[in-house]
């Protein structure tokens, strides 16, 4: 009986861990990205936000979504991005829409004249991503 209870507890712990991590994998779910909640699992990361510069390096992995900053339509973004593994993208979120900034690309510069009025949130979304990101506003 003790062995059966022990096996049941091991099964319960292992199944809850995998279910828990699945809650953070929202890479392809625009409705979850629009939601204002940041939810992520990060391993081996460092970030710095100072003035008009944001940098983030993940040597382990990043899964989920994290807001970087609120911006308006006249903001110019210069983005340097290097992805080592996994999937990663930057998105602008505002008024129930998601605008793809970039995904799985290296050293790009973006400007958004097509965005009219309002404010947006710049968010990063990852699925097991290892990356180096620098954004200048």
FENCORTA-V449609 format. One record per pair of residues at least 6 apart in sequence whose ideal C-beta (glycine too) atoms are under 7 Angstrom apart, sorted by the first residue. I is the first residue (numbers start at 1). J is the second residue. D is the distance in whole Angstrom. If there is no record, write none. Layout:
BEGIN
i=(I;I)
j=(J;J)
d=(D;D)
END
This chain:
BEGIN
i=(21;24;24;24;24;24;25;25;26;26;26;26;27;27;27;30;33;33;33;33;33;33;34;34;34;38;38;38;39;39;40;40;40;40;40;41;41;42;42;43;43;44;44;44;45;45;45;45;45;46;47;47;48;52;52;53;54;54;54;55;55;56;57;58;58;58;59;60;61;61;61;61;62;62;63;63;63;64;65;65;66;66;67;67;68;68;68;68;69;69;70;70;71;71;71;71;72;73;73;73;73;73;75;76;77;77;77;78;78;79;79;79;79;79;79;80;80;81;81;81;81;81;81;82;82;82;83;83;83;84;84;85;85;85;86;86;86;86;86;87;87;87;87;88;88;88;88;88;88;89;89;89;89;90;90;90;90;91;91;91;91;91;91;92;92;92;92;93;93;93;94;94;94;94;95;101;102;102;124)
j=(41;39;40;41;63;64;63;127;32;33;64;65;87;125;127;98;65;91;93;98;123;125;93;96;98;65;66;67;64;65;62;63;64;65;66;63;64;58;62;60;61;58;59;60;56;57;58;60;62;57;55;56;55;136;137;136;68;69;135;133;134;133;132;129;130;131;130;130;86;128;129;130;126;129;126;127;128;126;123;125;123;124;121;123;122;123;124;135;122;137;119;121;119;120;122;137;119;112;115;116;117;118;137;111;110;135;137;109;136;90;102;108;109;110;135;107;134;102;105;106;108;131;133;106;131;132;104;129;131;130;131;128;129;130;126;127;128;129;130;104;126;127;129;103;104;124;126;129;131;100;102;103;125;101;102;122;124;98;99;100;101;123;125;99;101;120;122;120;121;123;118;119;120;121;118;110;108;110;133)
d=(6;6;6;5;5;4;6;6;4;6;7;6;6;6;4;5;6;6;6;5;7;6;6;6;6;6;5;5;5;6;6;6;3;6;5;5;6;6;5;3;5;6;4;3;7;7;4;7;7;5;7;4;5;6;5;6;6;7;5;7;5;5;5;7;6;6;6;7;6;5;7;6;4;5;6;6;6;7;6;5;7;5;5;5;5;6;6;7;5;7;5;6;7;6;6;7;5;7;4;6;6;7;6;5;5;6;6;5;4;7;6;6;7;6;5;5;4;6;6;6;7;7;5;6;6;5;6;6;5;4;6;7;7;5;6;6;4;4;6;7;7;4;6;7;7;7;5;4;5;6;6;3;5;4;5;6;6;5;6;6;6;5;6;4;6;4;6;6;5;6;6;7;4;7;6;6;6;7;7)
END
